[in-house]
């Protein structure tokens, strides 16, 4: 009886500790999966347009999106997406390649 009580107690402690360690993982804990066709993914296109628009407004320069080179989708939590983007843009008619990280919730709020 005493042995089974000790085993049950230790098992419950292990379960609580394991559960807390899993729930303590931060959002987007570094696991990204490449998006197969980034130019065809509506969410990626929306995030790329948003990133270019925001940076254009912040820098007060004309920035245009030329192409989405690569996109990676972070581990989703509660319907949100964490997107890493590699974009070709033109800034004041000069081409360049830039990177952006955009977080989007399940309602497409960026």
Helices and strands as residue ranges (DSSP letters): H 2-23, E 32-34, G 38-40, H 42-59, E 63-74, E 81-91, E 94-104
